[in-house]
């Protein structure tokens, strides 16, 4: 530091001078921001971006995304590396990266939403969420549950997977049941068609689909996991008991014991084999049947969801959310990449063959890519109106996540299907859930 | 063994601490140098074990007594609260029971099959080397690949096992009441995951036993045979006592491997249906990592430690007594 220069410290300033200086400051600041914004790509030049995401169920989407990332990187002078790993291995990887304080710049919460666990260590993306909302319409109300903590966006919802009803029109017609509109229709079809060698099936096991499917039935029957705050358990209700009773009948009348062993892909094979009369699954099952058994596919149709006894329809989707570690080395590139990906949502949805359902309202303009031009899947273009996520109507909070990953809800349905008394099952399930929520509250 | 003059007795160093006169001299003595060298050579192993076993173990203990979550590294001390919480859960009780059944059942089966295989493989026959190489394949295959293979074989609809059983008329066709759902019926599901563990592990038991059997001098066996000892007598009175140290080590390894075996259950059933195959490692993983409750996950995974520690100490002490 030099002390040879004399610094004039006359701070006297008039009212006009103050206004001039302030105006110049604001204008200059705005200009610098604008210049800075224009200069952003130059700042990114020569940097690198590493992102961690799941291996998509539609391999073509991974190929598209890798290519998109490469081209985006070339355009912006960023070295991009995309690491795909199986979605069930992601939580261990996030935990390892967090513990090490190093890893990928951009991570994806796939199905397992850890925004609530990691939010203190994630970049606040509220400005980006607001900008995207301004550009592409409002976020779906349920999107907030996946990406926000106390009103702050710590993630940007990417897409969710819809899990509709896939049914065989030829088989339903053969027993005089038309397009299913209610769970009761599905039960009837299952009962009539099982006798003809075409049972139905939903997983009574420890897999993702079991978690989503039985929650869909619960919510359609009017049951709630928690209150809207996500703090208080609301499962102890007449509606939950009705849903359990219905599931028992659904199993006894329309299913075979193989559903106790099913994983996420078993129902795909079950439908594609021509045996199943209906399943409740993502459209990957529809695509698998399309690719492997055209004869069965010809008669396979899709219904977004069927209604419960009170007319309620709730499909339980599997959300995917982008997040940026605070310790990430290139948060700016990560933000820019997310924004670019949202800008190319139509291509993304096309590449996923209609699998990636968007969270922003404007992306539901018809015809939607991958769905709108398909006469059987076009019915999914209003899926945003009936989609809920685990924990509904509460948040996808850490205790809700634990209830999900310890399979308490599917196990309740499994016990009832195996013949346990509903009250015993309620006592057990509520006990487990209360214990989980109490532990999180205490922590 | 003759004593070397000036050599330290085992476990001591010839340095008289506190003797001010001659301390420097004694440290330079050949015996002291040998002692120092011994410790220096031992140090990397101690550091290695400390860093790779001791530190993670102590960290697990810390986690188990804290309310740590995956996103909250600053954890509060909660004492034995996580252990109490685990004991309150019926899922934990089921997992504990399954873990014991899984470990003991698989261990006994691996012992029986491994012993039989080892006796077969020490007999001279044409192609013995090839057969020996083939039997270790299950053990050497990447676990994910072999378990996925079994998952297909246990598939509820396309199981090759069921297809074969159906073709020979032992069961009905797909959809019939006697069509086994290997991973769906509680008892069958637990038996299936145990079977895959046994299939994968018994070649290891056989190799360990073969190593022991080949070290038993044939003269002793022949003498016993001449004296009229039956096969079982020879096995019980001669072979087992002679290869006991190897058997103990093999049993200890196998118990630890089986207790900590997460992959087979995780890939085949993930603990389902309704906890029928839930074991402590899967419950700990799902609670600690997939649900983010690190403290409770660590407590579940450490639950068997108080039971295992005395068993291992007893095993190693027995082994040591037999060696001297």
Interface residues (C-beta under 8 A of the other chain):
Chain A: X88 X91 X92 X94 X95 X98 X99 X112 X114 X116 X117 X118 X119 X120 X121 X197 X199 X204 X205 X206 X207 X210 X256 X257 X258 X259 X260 X261 X262 X263 X266 X269 X270 X273 X275 X398 X401 X402 X404 X405 X406 X407 X410 X411 X414 X415 X418 X428 X431 X432 X435 X439 X440 X442 X443
Chain B: X67 X69 X70 X71 X72 X73 X85 X88 X89 X90 X91 X151 X154 X155 X156 X157 X158 X175 X181 X182 X183 X184 X185 X189 X269 X270 X271 X272 X273 X274 X275 X283 X286 X287 X289 X290 X291 X292 X293 X294 X296
